[in-house]
């Protein structure tokens, strides 16, 4: 008997095995096809490979770790590299007896440097360049297909296979994996955090383990970018909302504190007061205001803002720490606010609208078969159905929707959600999209149960899949 009460033909187990094997082959081919295609475009050695200018900062930081220089860069080594004018060149450390200029790097959060160093250790046969970090991303991306399948197969095997295929087909996911930078790493983090929350709810015996993994992921997230702090607080509240998870939060909270605390200590020592991140936010806020034409000379380009603060406030640019520049950018932002609050509000609302609709200047289609606006409508329908069905689906729906709202609103306060920042938000939309398919399968099976041809037979016993999670 099946979990829904009708008899399958004797050949059904063979058929199921063939269907699953075929699906795995299709998923594998889709992943290989999309990743190889995008890597040929963005990492073609005969053209200019996509290597973001900030990547070499983190590579330099990684080379200093073996000397205990956490979060430091060698300005002279970076200068030597810049003279090569080749983004694919191997990064050469200066000899030990040569001059060095090690300085602390505070402009961005330093978490990505640990990932770069892990890649350097794992792929020693590759050139010591962005290729090692890129290789690690591709390996993680392949493993993430399996995690996505495992997560959604908790609800339904067919849903897990569909989720794996759609993950391999999602454009922001395969675009961001095709160039080495921290933008990609929010994707596996968001899947692990939200998927771990679902798995903790589905697997009560292992709940503490899964929640600890969630806490570790959130702790790593705050090393990557400050927006993980409010997300962490929100998801802690979501877990505490569920009595079954609330009792398991002591160890996860300790793990989160242990992982995140050094970042707070480092930031606070740098600024002389309690600080959660040294990342330059007001610089980005002015860049964001330049998203629309304006009378203040602002453009969505870093160089424009650097020049503005140099000319107007006499700020000397320091790549390793934007603090002085960021304070000048803050003055300029609030000067514009005092003169033209309407422009600032319109700019924020316009960027928020474009970000939510997926129509910013750098947005790409999530899936080729649906517009971004329609995709979001389907995701909203998926959220509604997840809330209606309750249990662990409601828990995951609330977690994903809340994370989306926090991330998008916070990002749009200072910038906008284009391709570069379409990582956490895309993961949450993907989860809600799968929630829609899950409900379609569920209500479709219920409709079949009512058909005379399927209504005969002994009612099946309730399976683990049918037991609701009590939030």
Secondary structure, DSSP 8 states (H G I E B T S, - for coil): --TTS----TTHHHHHHHHHHHHHHHHHHHHHHHHHHHHHHHS-TTS-----TTHHHHHHHHHTGGGT-TTEEEHHHHHHHHHH--TTS------TTS---EEE--SS-SHHHHHHHHHHHH-TTS-SSHHHHHHHHHHHHHHHHHHHHHHHTTT-HHHHHHHHHHHHH-HHHHHHTTS-STTTHHHHHHHHHHHHHHHHHH-GGGHHHHHHHHHHHHHHHHHH-THHHHHHHHHHHHHHHSHHHHTTHHHHHHHHHHHHHHHHHHHHHHHTS--S-----HHHHHHHHTTS--SS---S-HHHHHHHHHHHH-----TT--HHHHHHHHHHHHHHHHH-HHHHHHHHHHHHHHHHHT-STT---SBTTB-HHHHHHHHHHHHHHHHHH-HHHHHHHHHHHHHHHHHHHHHHHHS--STTTTTHHHHHHHHHHHHHHHHHHHHHHHHHHTSGGGS-S------GGGS----
